[in-house]
Amino acid sequence: MLADGKLIVLSEKGELMVAEISTEAFKPISRAQVLGGKCWTTPVLANGKIYCRNAVGDVVAVDVGGK
């Protein structure tokens, strides 16, 4: 997902990463293990939270609102 000039990526194993957009290389500026199991769903950004879901239906909301 692209938001505010950054990539927001959820890996297949549940690691959430935020990276600067670059044609040179993928370089995460932050990362956190937020889920376990298989994660194939694109993360969603809404109202200052990133929502992530895994294949069994577990959902987490990561607050990135900065308040």
PQR file of N, CA, C, O and H, with PARSE charges and radii, in Angstrom:
ATOM      1  N   MET A   1       0.845  -1.158   0.000 -0.4000 1.5000
ATOM      2  CA  MET A   1       0.000   0.000   0.000 -0.0000 2.0000
ATOM      3  C   MET A   1       0.904   1.239   0.000  0.5500 1.7000
ATOM      4  O   MET A   1       1.996   1.218   0.568 -0.5500 1.4000
ATOM      5  N   LEU A   2       0.453   2.286  -0.624 -0.4000 1.5000
ATOM      6  CA  LEU A   2       1.185   3.542  -0.674 -0.0000 2.0000
ATOM      7  C   LEU A   2       0.402   4.606   0.089  0.5500 1.7000
ATOM      8  O   LEU A   2      -0.789   4.801  -0.153 -0.5500 1.4000
ATOM      9  H   LEU A   2      -0.434   2.303  -1.086  0.4000 1.0000
ATOM     10  N   ALA A   3       1.078   5.294   1.015 -0.4000 1.5000
ATOM     11  CA  ALA A   3       0.434   6.372   1.775 -0.0000 2.0000
ATOM     12  C   ALA A   3       1.492   7.383   2.204  0.5500 1.7000
ATOM     13  O   ALA A   3       2.560   7.009   2.687 -0.5500 1.4000
ATOM     14  H   ALA A   3       2.045   5.135   1.212  0.4000 1.0000
ATOM     15  N   ASP A   4       1.188   8.653   2.024 -0.4000 1.5000
ATOM     16  CA  ASP A   4       2.073   9.734   2.450 -0.0000 2.0000
ATOM     17  C   ASP A   4       3.493   9.568   1.900  0.5500 1.7000
ATOM     18  O   ASP A   4       4.471   9.878   2.580 -0.5500 1.4000
ATOM     19  H   ASP A   4       0.320   8.957   1.632  0.4000 1.0000
ATOM     20  N   GLY A   5       3.592   9.078   0.666 -0.4000 1.5000
ATOM     21  CA  GLY A   5       4.894   8.914   0.029 -0.0000 2.0000
ATOM     22  C   GLY A   5       5.717   7.752   0.560  0.5500 1.7000
ATOM     23  O   GLY A   5       6.926   7.701   0.337 -0.5500 1.4000
ATOM     24  H   GLY A   5       2.797   8.826   0.113  0.4000 1.0000
ATOM     25  N   LYS A   6       5.078   6.814   1.263 -0.4000 1.5000
ATOM     26  CA  LYS A   6       5.786   5.656   1.818 -0.0000 2.0000
ATOM     27  C   LYS A   6       5.048   4.378   1.463  0.5500 1.7000
ATOM     28  O   LYS A   6       3.832   4.385   1.271 -0.5500 1.4000
ATOM     29  H   LYS A   6       4.096   6.856   1.444  0.4000 1.0000
ATOM     30  N   LEU A   7       5.789   3.279   1.379 -0.4000 1.5000
ATOM     31  CA  LEU A   7       5.195   1.966   1.191 -0.0000 2.0000
ATOM     32  C   LEU A   7       4.869   1.372   2.555  0.5500 1.7000
ATOM     33  O   LEU A   7       5.686   1.439   3.474 -0.5500 1.4000
ATOM     34  H   LEU A   7       6.777   3.273   1.535  0.4000 1.0000
ATOM     35  N   ILE A   8       3.696   0.798   2.691 -0.4000 1.5000
ATOM     36  CA  ILE A   8       3.314   0.065   3.903 -0.0000 2.0000
ATOM     37  C   ILE A   8       3.089  -1.375   3.463  0.5500 1.7000
ATOM     38  O   ILE A   8       2.198  -1.659   2.662 -0.5500 1.4000
ATOM     39  H   ILE A   8       3.032   0.744   1.944  0.4000 1.0000
ATOM     40  N   VAL A   9       3.905  -2.279   3.993 -0.4000 1.5000
ATOM     41  CA  VAL A   9       3.952  -3.654   3.519 -0.0000 2.0000
ATOM     42  C   VAL A   9       3.777  -4.614   4.685  0.5500 1.7000
ATOM     43  O   VAL A   9       4.362  -4.419   5.750 -0.5500 1.4000
ATOM     44  H   VAL A   9       4.629  -2.049   4.643  0.4000 1.0000
ATOM     45  N   LEU A  10       2.973  -5.648   4.481 -0.4000 1.5000
ATOM     46  CA  LEU A  10       2.841  -6.734   5.449 -0.0000 2.0000
ATOM     47  C   LEU A  10       3.415  -7.978   4.807  0.5500 1.7000
ATOM     48  O   LEU A  10       2.941  -8.414   3.759 -0.5500 1.4000
ATOM     49  H   LEU A  10       2.498  -5.807   3.616  0.4000 1.0000
ATOM     50  N   SER A  11       4.439  -8.556   5.431 -0.4000 1.5000
ATOM     51  CA  SER A  11       5.074  -9.749   4.865 -0.0000 2.0000
ATOM     52  C   SER A  11       4.172 -10.967   5.037  0.5500 1.7000
ATOM     53  O   SER A  11       3.205 -10.935   5.799 -0.5500 1.4000
ATOM     54  H   SER A  11       4.824  -8.201   6.283  0.4000 1.0000
ATOM     55  N   GLU A  12       4.494 -12.022   4.334 -0.4000 1.5000
ATOM     56  CA  GLU A  12       3.738 -13.270   4.410 -0.0000 2.0000
ATOM     57  C   GLU A  12       3.737 -13.853   5.827  0.5500 1.7000
ATOM     58  O   GLU A  12       2.833 -14.607   6.187 -0.5500 1.4000
ATOM     59  H   GLU A  12       5.279 -12.048   3.715  0.4000 1.0000
ATOM     60  N   LYS A  13       4.742 -13.507   6.627 -0.4000 1.5000
ATOM     61  CA  LYS A  13       4.843 -14.030   7.994 -0.0000 2.0000
ATOM     62  C   LYS A  13       4.412 -13.025   9.051  0.5500 1.7000
ATOM     63  O   LYS A  13       4.661 -13.244  10.236 -0.5500 1.4000
ATOM     64  H   LYS A  13       5.476 -12.894   6.335  0.4000 1.0000
ATOM     65  N   GLY A  14       3.769 -11.921   8.654 -0.4000 1.5000
ATOM     66  CA  GLY A  14       3.187 -10.984   9.608 -0.0000 2.0000
ATOM     67  C   GLY A  14       4.064  -9.854  10.083  0.5500 1.7000
ATOM     68  O   GLY A  14       3.772  -9.241  11.109 -0.5500 1.4000
ATOM     69  H   GLY A  14       3.567 -11.742   7.691  0.4000 1.0000
ATOM     70  N   GLU A  15       5.139  -9.558   9.363 -0.4000 1.5000
ATOM     71  CA  GLU A  15       5.977  -8.418   9.725 -0.0000 2.0000
ATOM     72  C   GLU A  15       5.495  -7.190   8.958  0.5500 1.7000
ATOM     73  O   GLU A  15       5.449  -7.188   7.728 -0.5500 1.4000
ATOM     74  H   GLU A  15       5.377 -10.056   8.530  0.4000 1.0000
ATOM     75  N   LEU A  16       5.137  -6.151   9.701 -0.4000 1.5000
ATOM     76  CA  LEU A  16       4.676  -4.895   9.107 -0.0000 2.0000
ATOM     77  C   LEU A  16       5.884  -3.992   8.921  0.5500 1.7000
ATOM     78  O   LEU A  16       6.669  -3.794   9.848 -0.5500 1.4000
ATOM     79  H   LEU A  16       5.174  -6.152  10.701  0.4000 1.0000
ATOM     80  N   MET A  17       6.032  -3.440   7.703 -0.4000 1.5000
ATOM     81  CA  MET A  17       7.170  -2.579   7.400 -0.0000 2.0000
ATOM     82  C   MET A  17       6.694  -1.300   6.719  0.5500 1.7000
ATOM     83  O   MET A  17       5.746  -1.313   5.934 -0.5500 1.4000
ATOM     84  H   MET A  17       5.394  -3.601   6.950  0.4000 1.0000
ATOM     85  N   VAL A  18       7.371  -0.198   7.032 -0.4000 1.5000
ATOM     86  CA  VAL A  18       7.171   1.071   6.348 -0.0000 2.0000
ATOM     87  C   VAL A  18       8.504   1.412   5.696  0.5500 1.7000
ATOM     88  O   VAL A  18       9.550   1.367   6.343 -0.5500 1.4000
ATOM     89  H   VAL A  18       8.141  -0.188   7.669  0.4000 1.0000
ATOM     90  N   ALA A  19       8.458   1.756   4.398 -0.4000 1.5000
ATOM     91  CA  ALA A  19       9.698   2.018   3.664 -0.0000 2.0000
ATOM     92  C   ALA A  19       9.536   3.252   2.785  0.5500 1.7000
ATOM     93  O   ALA A  19       8.448   3.556   2.298 -0.5500 1.4000
ATOM     94  H   ALA A  19       7.608   1.792   3.873  0.4000 1.0000
ATOM     95  N   GLU A  20      10.646   3.949   2.598 -0.4000 1.5000
ATOM     96  CA  GLU A  20      10.682   5.063   1.651 -0.0000 2.0000
ATOM     97  C   GLU A  20      10.574   4.491   0.241  0.5500 1.7000
ATOM     98  O   GLU A  20      11.052   3.388  -0.022 -0.5500 1.4000
ATOM     99  H   GLU A  20      11.530   3.702   2.994  0.4000 1.0000
ATOM    100  N   ILE A  21       9.953   5.231  -0.654 -0.4000 1.5000
ATOM    101  CA  ILE A  21       9.873   4.809  -2.045 -0.0000 2.0000
ATOM    102  C   ILE A  21      11.221   5.087  -2.707  0.5500 1.7000
ATOM    103  O   ILE A  21      11.747   6.198  -2.635 -0.5500 1.4000
ATOM    104  H   ILE A  21       9.564   6.127  -0.440  0.4000 1.0000
ATOM    105  N   SER A  22      11.767   4.059  -3.351 -0.4000 1.5000
ATOM    106  CA  SER A  22      13.071   4.183  -3.986 -0.0000 2.0000
ATOM    107  C   SER A  22      13.170   3.214  -5.151  0.5500 1.7000
ATOM    108  O   SER A  22      12.664   2.094  -5.081 -0.5500 1.4000
ATOM    109  H   SER A  22      11.340   3.157  -3.410  0.4000 1.0000
ATOM    110  N   THR A  23      13.818   3.643  -6.212 -0.4000 1.5000
ATOM    111  CA  THR A  23      14.089   2.739  -7.326 -0.0000 2.0000
ATOM    112  C   THR A  23      15.393   1.974  -7.101  0.5500 1.7000
ATOM    113  O   THR A  23      15.704   1.038  -7.838 -0.5500 1.4000
ATOM    114  H   THR A  23      14.229   4.552  -6.269  0.4000 1.0000
ATOM    115  N   GLU A  24      16.144   2.371  -6.094 -0.4000 1.5000
ATOM    116  CA  GLU A  24      17.449   1.757  -5.812 -0.0000 2.0000
ATOM    117  C   GLU A  24      17.330   0.447  -5.040  0.5500 1.7000
ATOM    118  O   GLU A  24      17.928  -0.558  -5.425 -0.5500 1.4000
ATOM    119  H   GLU A  24      15.892   3.132  -5.496  0.4000 1.0000
ATOM    120  N   ALA A  25      16.556   0.455  -3.945 -0.4000 1.5000
ATOM    121  CA  ALA A  25      16.453  -0.732  -3.095 -0.0000 2.0000
ATOM    122  C   ALA A  25      15.279  -0.575  -2.137  0.5500 1.7000
ATOM    123  O   ALA A  25      14.797   0.534  -1.905 -0.5500 1.4000
ATOM    124  H   ALA A  25      16.070   1.271  -3.632  0.4000 1.0000
ATOM    125  N   PHE A  26      14.827  -1.695  -1.585 -0.4000 1.5000
ATOM    126  CA  PHE A  26      13.798  -1.674  -0.558 -0.0000 2.0000
ATOM    127  C   PHE A  26      14.497  -1.526   0.785  0.5500 1.7000
ATOM    128  O   PHE A  26      15.201  -2.435   1.225 -0.5500 1.4000
ATOM    129  H   PHE A  26      15.219  -2.595  -1.773  0.4000 1.0000
ATOM    130  N   LYS A  27      14.306  -0.380   1.440 -0.4000 1.5000
ATOM    131  CA  LYS A  27      14.968  -0.092   2.711 -0.0000 2.0000
ATOM    132  C   LYS A  27      13.923   0.334   3.737  0.5500 1.7000
ATOM    133  O   LYS A  27      13.525   1.498   3.766 -0.5500 1.4000
ATOM    134  H   LYS A  27      13.734   0.359   1.082  0.4000 1.0000
ATOM    135  N   PRO A  28      13.473  -0.602   4.583 -0.5600 1.5000
ATOM    136  CA  PRO A  28      12.481  -0.256   5.598  0.2800 2.0000
ATOM    137  C   PRO A  28      13.021   0.788   6.585  0.5500 1.7000
ATOM    138  O   PRO A  28      14.180   0.727   6.993 -0.5500 1.4000
ATOM    139  N   ILE A  29      12.164   1.745   6.961 -0.4000 1.5000
ATOM    140  CA  ILE A  29      12.543   2.728   7.976 -0.0000 2.0000
ATOM    141  C   ILE A  29      11.965   2.340   9.333  0.5500 1.7000
ATOM    142  O   ILE A  29      12.397   2.849  10.367 -0.5500 1.4000
ATOM    143  H   ILE A  29      11.222   1.795   6.629  0.4000 1.0000
ATOM    144  N   SER A  30      10.979   1.428   9.324 -0.4000 1.5000
ATOM    145  CA  SER A  30      10.471   0.851  10.575 -0.0000 2.0000
ATOM    146  C   SER A  30       9.875  -0.505  10.262  0.5500 1.7000
ATOM    147  O   SER A  30       9.415  -0.765   9.151 -0.5500 1.4000
ATOM    148  H   SER A  30      10.628   1.014   8.484  0.4000 1.0000
ATOM    149  N   ARG A  31       9.896  -1.371  11.280 -0.4000 1.5000
ATOM    150  CA  ARG A  31       9.352  -2.720  11.110 -0.0000 2.0000
ATOM    151  C   ARG A  31       8.943  -3.274  12.463  0.5500 1.7000
ATOM    152  O   ARG A  31       9.542  -2.958  13.490 -0.5500 1.4000
ATOM    153  H   ARG A  31      10.270  -1.160  12.183  0.4000 1.0000
ATOM    154  N   ALA A  32       7.900  -4.117  12.443 -0.4000 1.5000
ATOM    155  CA  ALA A  32       7.422  -4.749  13.674 -0.0000 2.0000
ATOM    156  C   ALA A  32       6.692  -6.036  13.317  0.5500 1.7000
ATOM    157  O   ALA A  32       5.960  -6.091  12.329 -0.5500 1.4000
ATOM    158  H   ALA A  32       7.413  -4.374  11.608  0.4000 1.0000
ATOM    159  N   GLN A  33       6.895  -7.058  14.119 -0.4000 1.5000
ATOM    160  CA  GLN A  33       6.167  -8.309  13.960 -0.0000 2.0000
ATOM    161  C   GLN A  33       4.801  -8.105  14.607  0.5500 1.7000
ATOM    162  O   GLN A  33       4.715  -7.985  15.829 -0.5500 1.4000
ATOM    163  H   GLN A  33       7.490  -7.013  14.921  0.4000 1.0000
ATOM    164  N   VAL A  34       3.729  -8.064  13.812 -0.4000 1.5000
ATOM    165  CA  VAL A  34       2.410  -7.739  14.351 -0.0000 2.0000
ATOM    166  C   VAL A  34       1.441  -8.911  14.343  0.5500 1.7000
ATOM    167  O   VAL A  34       0.440  -8.884  15.059 -0.5500 1.4000
ATOM    168  H   VAL A  34       3.798  -8.162  12.820  0.4000 1.0000
ATOM    169  N   LEU A  35       1.718  -9.943  13.544 -0.4000 1.5000
ATOM    170  CA  LEU A  35       0.853 -11.112  13.447 -0.0000 2.0000
ATOM    171  C   LEU A  35       1.681 -12.367  13.248  0.5500 1.7000
ATOM    172  O   LEU A  35       2.860 -12.299  12.902 -0.5500 1.4000
ATOM    173  H   LEU A  35       2.532  -9.965  12.962  0.4000 1.0000
ATOM    174  N   GLY A  36       1.055 -13.509  13.470 -0.4000 1.5000
ATOM    175  CA  GLY A  36       1.669 -14.791  13.167 -0.0000 2.0000
ATOM    176  C   GLY A  36       0.855 -15.485  12.090  0.5500 1.7000
ATOM    177  O   GLY A  36      -0.218 -15.011  11.716 -0.5500 1.4000
ATOM    178  H   GLY A  36       0.097 -13.564  13.751  0.4000 1.0000
ATOM    179  N   GLY A  37       1.355 -16.599  11.591 -0.4000 1.5000
ATOM    180  CA  GLY A  37       0.657 -17.349  10.554 -0.0000 2.0000
ATOM    181  C   GLY A  37       0.858 -16.730   9.190  0.5500 1.7000
ATOM    182  O   GLY A  37       1.710 -15.860   9.006 -0.5500 1.4000
ATOM    183  H   GLY A  37       2.226 -16.985  11.895  0.4000 1.0000
ATOM    184  N   LYS A  38       0.071 -17.182   8.239 -0.4000 1.5000
ATOM    185  CA  LYS A  38       0.142 -16.667   6.862 -0.0000 2.0000
ATOM    186  C   LYS A  38      -0.604 -15.344   6.775  0.5500 1.7000
ATOM    187  O   LYS A  38      -1.713 -15.213   7.294 -0.5500 1.4000
ATOM    188  H   LYS A  38      -0.621 -17.889   8.388  0.4000 1.0000
ATOM    189  N   CYS A  39       0.004 -14.371   6.122 -0.4000 1.5000
ATOM    190  CA  CYS A  39      -0.604 -13.049   5.951 -0.0000 2.0000
ATOM    191  C   CYS A  39      -0.535 -12.678   4.476  0.5500 1.7000
ATOM    192  O   CYS A  39       0.530 -12.341   3.959 -0.5500 1.4000
ATOM    193  H   CYS A  39       0.904 -14.478   5.701  0.4000 1.0000
ATOM    194  N   TRP A  40      -1.675 -12.742   3.807 -0.4000 1.5000
ATOM    195  CA  TRP A  40      -1.712 -12.445   2.384 -0.0000 2.0000
ATOM    196  C   TRP A  40      -2.568 -11.226   2.073  0.5500 1.7000
ATOM    197  O   TRP A  40      -2.714 -10.859   0.907 -0.5500 1.4000
ATOM    198  H   TRP A  40      -2.541 -13.016   4.227  0.4000 1.0000
ATOM    199  N   THR A  41      -3.131 -10.599   3.083 -0.4000 1.5000
ATOM    200  CA  THR A  41      -4.027  -9.465   2.872 -0.0000 2.0000
ATOM    201  C   THR A  41      -3.238  -8.157   2.921  0.5500 1.7000
ATOM    202  O   THR A  41      -2.368  -7.980   3.774 -0.5500 1.4000
ATOM    203  H   THR A  41      -3.013 -10.897   4.031  0.4000 1.0000
ATOM    204  N   THR A  42      -3.544  -7.260   2.014 -0.4000 1.5000
ATOM    205  CA  THR A  42      -2.907  -5.941   2.004 -0.0000 2.0000
ATOM    206  C   THR A  42      -3.323  -5.171   3.251  0.5500 1.7000
ATOM    207  O   THR A  42      -4.506  -5.160   3.590 -0.5500 1.4000
ATOM    208  H   THR A  42      -4.250  -7.404   1.321  0.4000 1.0000
ATOM    209  N   PRO A  43      -2.380  -4.523   3.946 -0.5600 1.5000
ATOM    210  CA  PRO A  43      -2.759  -3.704   5.099  0.2800 2.0000
ATOM    211  C   PRO A  43      -3.628  -2.527   4.661  0.5500 1.7000
ATOM    212  O   PRO A  43      -3.576  -2.091   3.511 -0.5500 1.4000
ATOM    213  N   VAL A  44      -4.423  -2.027   5.595 -0.4000 1.5000
ATOM    214  CA  VAL A  44      -5.318  -0.905   5.314 -0.0000 2.0000
ATOM    215  C   VAL A  44      -5.018   0.216   6.300  0.5500 1.7000
ATOM    216  O   VAL A  44      -4.908  -0.026   7.502 -0.5500 1.4000
ATOM    217  H   VAL A  44      -4.465  -2.382   6.529  0.4000 1.0000
ATOM    218  N   LEU A  45      -4.886   1.439   5.798 -0.4000 1.5000
ATOM    219  CA  LEU A  45      -4.670   2.615   6.634 -0.0000 2.0000
ATOM    220  C   LEU A  45      -5.976   3.396   6.708  0.5500 1.7000
ATOM    221  O   LEU A  45      -6.541   3.777   5.683 -0.5500 1.4000
ATOM    222  H   LEU A  45      -4.976   1.635   4.822  0.4000 1.0000
ATOM    223  N   ALA A  46      -6.455   3.633   7.942 -0.4000 1.5000
ATOM    224  CA  ALA A  46      -7.682   4.410   8.135 -0.0000 2.0000
ATOM    225  C   ALA A  46      -7.647   5.068   9.502  0.5500 1.7000
ATOM    226  O   ALA A  46      -7.370   4.417  10.509 -0.5500 1.4000
ATOM    227  H   ALA A  46      -5.996   3.323   8.775  0.4000 1.0000
ATOM    228  N   ASN A  47      -7.930   6.366   9.531 -0.4000 1.5000
ATOM    229  CA  ASN A  47      -8.055   7.112  10.787 -0.0000 2.0000
ATOM    230  C   ASN A  47      -6.851   6.947  11.713  0.5500 1.7000
ATOM    231  O   ASN A  47      -7.018   6.789  12.922 -0.5500 1.4000
ATOM    232  H   ASN A  47      -8.155   6.895   8.713  0.4000 1.0000
ATOM    233  N   GLY A  48      -5.644   6.982  11.156 -0.4000 1.5000
ATOM    234  CA  GLY A  48      -4.430   6.922  11.961 -0.0000 2.0000
ATOM    235  C   GLY A  48      -4.051   5.545  12.457  0.5500 1.7000
ATOM    236  O   GLY A  48      -3.208   5.418  13.344 -0.5500 1.4000
ATOM    237  H   GLY A  48      -5.509   7.110  10.174  0.4000 1.0000
ATOM    238  N   LYS A  49      -4.670   4.495  11.891 -0.4000 1.5000
ATOM    239  CA  LYS A  49      -4.335   3.122  12.282 -0.0000 2.0000
ATOM    240  C   LYS A  49      -4.081   2.290  11.028  0.5500 1.7000
ATOM    241  O   LYS A  49      -4.718   2.495   9.995 -0.5500 1.4000
ATOM    242  H   LYS A  49      -5.356   4.599  11.170  0.4000 1.0000
ATOM    243  N   ILE A  50      -3.142   1.348  11.132 -0.4000 1.5000
ATOM    244  CA  ILE A  50      -2.915   0.378  10.068 -0.0000 2.0000
ATOM    245  C   ILE A  50      -3.523  -0.934  10.535  0.5500 1.7000
ATOM    246  O   ILE A  50      -3.142  -1.476  11.572 -0.5500 1.4000
ATOM    247  H   ILE A  50      -2.625   1.181  11.971  0.4000 1.0000
ATOM    248  N   TYR A  51      -4.479  -1.438   9.754 -0.4000 1.5000
ATOM    249  CA  TYR A  51      -5.152  -2.692  10.082 -0.0000 2.0000
ATOM    250  C   TYR A  51      -4.526  -3.815   9.267  0.5500 1.7000
ATOM    251  O   TYR A  51      -4.332  -3.689   8.058 -0.5500 1.4000
ATOM    252  H   TYR A  51      -4.789  -0.997   8.911  0.4000 1.0000
ATOM    253  N   CYS A  52      -4.210  -4.929   9.954 -0.4000 1.5000
ATOM    254  CA  CYS A  52      -3.591  -6.082   9.312 -0.0000 2.0000
ATOM    255  C   CYS A  52      -4.370  -7.336   9.710  0.5500 1.7000
ATOM    256  O   CYS A  52      -4.876  -7.440  10.827 -0.5500 1.4000
ATOM    257  H   CYS A  52      -4.368  -5.031  10.936  0.4000 1.0000
ATOM    258  N   ARG A  53      -4.457  -8.289   8.768 -0.4000 1.5000
ATOM    259  CA  ARG A  53      -5.197  -9.528   9.024 -0.0000 2.0000
ATOM    260  C   ARG A  53      -4.406 -10.709   8.491  0.5500 1.7000
ATOM    261  O   ARG A  53      -3.732 -10.615   7.465 -0.5500 1.4000
ATOM    262  H   ARG A  53      -4.046  -8.204   7.860  0.4000 1.0000
ATOM    263  N   ASN A  54      -4.501 -11.831   9.211 -0.4000 1.5000
ATOM    264  CA  ASN A  54      -3.851 -13.050   8.720 -0.0000 2.0000
ATOM    265  C   ASN A  54      -4.897 -13.997   8.131  0.5500 1.7000
ATOM    266  O   ASN A  54      -6.085 -13.676   8.116 -0.5500 1.4000
ATOM    267  H   ASN A  54      -5.049 -11.908  10.044  0.4000 1.0000
ATOM    268  N   ALA A  55      -4.461 -15.157   7.649 -0.4000 1.5000
ATOM    269  CA  ALA A  55      -5.329 -16.085   6.932 -0.0000 2.0000
ATOM    270  C   ALA A  55      -6.413 -16.720   7.815  0.5500 1.7000
ATOM    271  O   ALA A  55      -7.446 -17.149   7.300 -0.5500 1.4000
ATOM    272  H   ALA A  55      -3.496 -15.418   7.662  0.4000 1.0000
ATOM    273  N   VAL A  56      -6.197 -16.785   9.121 -0.4000 1.5000
ATOM    274  CA  VAL A  56      -7.218 -17.371  10.000 -0.0000 2.0000
ATOM    275  C   VAL A  56      -8.199 -16.327  10.513  0.5500 1.7000
ATOM    276  O   VAL A  56      -9.143 -16.667  11.227 -0.5500 1.4000
ATOM    277  H   VAL A  56      -5.358 -16.437   9.539  0.4000 1.0000
ATOM    278  N   GLY A  57      -7.993 -15.059  10.162 -0.4000 1.5000
ATOM    279  CA  GLY A  57      -8.934 -14.016  10.514 -0.0000 2.0000
ATOM    280  C   GLY A  57      -8.550 -13.158  11.703  0.5500 1.7000
ATOM    281  O   GLY A  57      -9.333 -12.301  12.115 -0.5500 1.4000
ATOM    282  H   GLY A  57      -7.227 -14.782   9.582  0.4000 1.0000
ATOM    283  N   ASP A  58      -7.364 -13.363  12.270 -0.4000 1.5000
ATOM    284  CA  ASP A  58      -6.904 -12.476  13.357 -0.0000 2.0000
ATOM    285  C   ASP A  58      -6.638 -11.098  12.768  0.5500 1.7000
ATOM    286  O   ASP A  58      -6.049 -10.977  11.694 -0.5500 1.4000
ATOM    287  H   ASP A  58      -6.729 -14.059  11.936  0.4000 1.0000
ATOM    288  N   VAL A  59      -7.075 -10.059  13.477 -0.4000 1.5000
ATOM    289  CA  VAL A  59      -6.894  -8.684  13.015 -0.0000 2.0000
ATOM    290  C   VAL A  59      -6.202  -7.882  14.097  0.5500 1.7000
ATOM    291  O   VAL A  59      -6.520  -8.016  15.279 -0.5500 1.4000
ATOM    292  H   VAL A  59      -7.553 -10.157  14.349  0.4000 1.0000
ATOM    293  N   VAL A  60      -5.249  -7.039  13.691 -0.4000 1.5000
ATOM    294  CA  VAL A  60      -4.601  -6.112  14.618 -0.0000 2.0000
ATOM    295  C   VAL A  60      -4.700  -4.710  14.036  0.5500 1.7000
ATOM    296  O   VAL A  60      -4.765  -4.532  12.820 -0.5500 1.4000
ATOM    297  H   VAL A  60      -4.991  -6.930  12.731  0.4000 1.0000
ATOM    298  N   ALA A  61      -4.709  -3.721  14.920 -0.4000 1.5000
ATOM    299  CA  ALA A  61      -4.702  -2.316  14.518 -0.0000 2.0000
ATOM    300  C   ALA A  61      -3.478  -1.661  15.157  0.5500 1.7000
ATOM    301  O   ALA A  61      -3.345  -1.650  16.380 -0.5500 1.4000
ATOM    302  H   ALA A  61      -4.656  -3.866  15.908  0.4000 1.0000
ATOM    303  N   VAL A  62      -2.606  -1.128  14.347 -0.4000 1.5000
ATOM    304  CA  VAL A  62      -1.390  -0.475  14.816 -0.0000 2.0000
ATOM    305  C   VAL A  62      -1.616   1.034  14.725  0.5500 1.7000
ATOM    306  O   VAL A  62      -1.853   1.566  13.641 -0.5500 1.4000
ATOM    307  H   VAL A  62      -2.714  -1.137  13.353  0.4000 1.0000
ATOM    308  N   ASP A  63      -1.542   1.715  15.859 -0.4000 1.5000
ATOM    309  CA  ASP A  63      -1.781   3.153  15.900 -0.0000 2.0000
ATOM    310  C   ASP A  63      -0.559   3.888  15.375  0.5500 1.7000
ATOM    311  O   ASP A  63       0.526   3.789  15.949 -0.5500 1.4000
ATOM    312  H   ASP A  63      -1.349   1.283  16.740  0.4000 1.0000
ATOM    313  N   VAL A  64      -0.734   4.621  14.293 -0.4000 1.5000
ATOM    314  CA  VAL A  64       0.351   5.417  13.713 -0.0000 2.0000
ATOM    315  C   VAL A  64      -0.061   6.891  13.625  0.5500 1.7000
ATOM    316  O   VAL A  64       0.525   7.666  12.869 -0.5500 1.4000
ATOM    317  H   VAL A  64      -1.615   4.701  13.827  0.4000 1.0000
ATOM    318  N   GLY A  65      -1.070   7.260  14.403 -0.4000 1.5000
ATOM    319  CA  GLY A  65      -1.604   8.604  14.370 -0.0000 2.0000
ATOM    320  C   GLY A  65      -0.712   9.661  14.957  0.5500 1.7000
ATOM    321  O   GLY A  65      -0.864  10.839  14.632 -0.5500 1.4000
ATOM    322  H   GLY A  65      -1.546   6.631  15.017  0.4000 1.0000
ATOM    323  N   GLY A  66       0.222   9.281  15.819 -0.4000 1.5000
ATOM    324  CA  GLY A  66       1.179  10.228  16.372 -0.0000 2.0000
ATOM    325  C   GLY A  66       0.625  11.168  17.414  0.5500 1.7000
ATOM    326  O   GLY A  66       1.197  12.238  17.622 -0.5500 1.4000
ATOM    327  H   GLY A  66       0.345   8.324  16.083  0.4000 1.0000
ATOM    328  N   LYS A  67      -0.449  10.828  18.071 -0.4000 1.5000
ATOM    329  CA  LYS A  67      -1.017  11.693  19.106 -0.0000 2.0000
ATOM    330  C   LYS A  67      -0.582  11.278  20.473  0.5500 1.7000
ATOM    331  O   LYS A  67      -0.970  11.902  21.461 -0.5500 1.4000
ATOM    332  H   LYS A  67      -0.914   9.959  17.901  0.4000 1.0000
TER
END
